[in-house]
């Protein structure tokens, strides 16, 4: 490598390490053009058009355009249904989800078929959401329903844009690593490449999780039999008041008993002191 080309690589390396993940593309390109003066074509190629889909570098990046068509909406529902046969109803709930092309994401059961409860988390396609909710409510007597929607279109678009920028940034650092010749440059560039790759994978995981919530809506259904019906802890009646009053009386009685037990060892001393006081008053001469 000539001295001029080595100087160019050094300048590019310093500029790369000073830039952030999102702003690295433009800063690196400006540094390359000003330092190289049109020379070093091998380095200029990945820097010449950061983020431009028509460039050769971006063809190598193979940007994955996964923006969902239309609005990206997350739909959720919570159902509470009283049933007669727990096992049969829970099995039927899972089958309803599978018939729509969805799946059972989680399930928990307790008690017996006639006296127990079950909680299932179902994932169904958005197009089948309303029908699945209706079929699940028909498993027994519906006792509660909560349905919610969340528009995450802006979040999906933002993540896609950040992913495109981050992929281009990783490609530029990878190209610069191929031009490094000495061990110091390789170590520094590899560290920067590792950091940017980790950021890219984090963005991809976040987008995948968000798209998963959009592509399959979530329905949580709780089933129980009449013998295991949840009670309202806030409802109080006459029996509750009588029970609370009796507990207060017994509490006061225990406090009195404990106090008396604590004072009992001092009773002989009190009686002896009282005896001497009375005797002293009686022996006092009358004026």
C-alpha positions, 0 to 999 in steps of 0.5 A, spaced: 500 500 500 502 506 498 503 512 503 498 516 500 493 510 500 495 508 507 494 515 510 487 515 507 485 509 510 488 512 517 483 518 516 477 514 514 478 509 521 479 515 525 472 518 522 469 512 523 470 511 530 468 518 532 461 517 528 455 514 531 451 509 528 446 513 525 450 518 523 456 514 520 454 514 513 454 521 511 460 523 515 464 517 513 463 519 505 465 526 507 471 524 510 473 519 504 471 524 498 475 530 502 481 526 504 482 521 498 481 527 492 478 522 487 483 516 489 483 510 492 477 507 488 476 501 493 475 505 499 470 510 495 465 505 493 462 503 499 462 510 501 459 514 495 452 513 496 450 511 503 443 509 504 441 509 496 438 503 493 441 504 486 448 503 489 452 497 488 453 497 495 446 497 497 445 491 492 450 487 496 446 489 503 439 486 500 435 490 504 429 486 507 423 491 506 418 488 511 413 494 512 406 491 513 401 493 508 396 498 510 395 500 517 399 495 523 394 494 528 395 490 534 388 487 537 387 484 544 381 481 547 380 478 554 374 473 556 371 470 562 366 465 561 363 460 566 362 453 563 360 446 565 365 441 563 372 445 564 376 440 560 371 439 554 371 447 554 378 448 554 380 443 549 374 446 545 378 453 546 384 451 543 381 447 537 377 454 535 384 457 535 387 452 531 381 452 526 383 459 524 390 458 523 392 460 529 395 456 535 395 456 543 401 460 546 400 458 553 395 454 558 394 453 565 389 449 568 387 447 576 382 443 579 377 438 576 373 438 570 366 440 574 370 444 579 376 448 577 379 453 572 383 454 566 387 460 563 389 460 555 392 465 551 390 464 544 394 467 537 389 468 531 389 471 525 386 478 525 381 477 520 379 471 524 379 475 531 372 477 531 369 470 529 374 467 534 372 471 540 364 470 538 365 462 538 369 462 545 364 466 548 359 461 546 363 456 550 358 457 556 356 463 560 360 470 558 361 473 565 366 479 562 369 481 556 375 487 554 377 488 547 383 493 545 386 495 539 393 499 538 396 502 532 403 501 531 404 503 524 408 509 525 413 504 530 413 499 524 415 504 519 420 508 524 424 501 525 424 499 518 428 506 516 433 505 522 434 498 520 435 500 513 440 505 515 444 500 520 444 495 515 448 500 510 452 502 516 454 495 517 456 494 510 460 500 510 464 498 516 465 491 513 468 494 507 473 498 511 475 492 515 477 489 508 482 495 506 485 494 513 492 492 513 495 493 520 493 489 526 491 496 530 486 498 525 483 491 524 482 490 532 479 497 532 474 496 526 472 489 528 470 492 535 466 498 531 463 492 527 461 488 533 457 494 536 454 496 530 452 488 528 449 488 535 445 494 534 442 491 528 440 485 531 437 488 536 433 492 531 431 486 527 428 483 534 424 489 536 421 489 529 420 481 529 416 482 535 412 487 533 410 484 527 408 478 530 403 481 535 400 484 528 400 478 524 397 474 530 392 477 535 392 475 542 386 472 546 386 471 553 380 467 555 379 464 563 374 459 564 371 456 570 366 452 573 360 454 577 364 451 583 370 455 582 367 461 580 371 467 583 368 471 588 368 479 589 372 481 595 369 488 595 362 485 597 361 485 604 355 483 608 352 482 615 356 476 616 362 480 614 360 485 619 359 480 625 365 476 624 369 483 624 366 485 630 367 478 634 375 479 632 375 486 635 372 483 641 377 477 642 383 482 640 381 487 646 380 481 651 387 478 649 390 485 650 387 485 657 389 478 659 397 480 656 397 486 660 394 483 667 399 477 666 405 482 665 403 486 672 401 480 676 409 479 678 408 486 681 402 485 685 405 482 692 410 488 692 404 493 691 400 490 697 406 490 701 407 497 700 400 499 701 400 495 708 406 499 710 402 506 708 396 504 712 400 502 718 404 509 718 397 513 718 394 509 724 400 510 728 401 517 727 399 521 733 392 525 733 394 532 734 
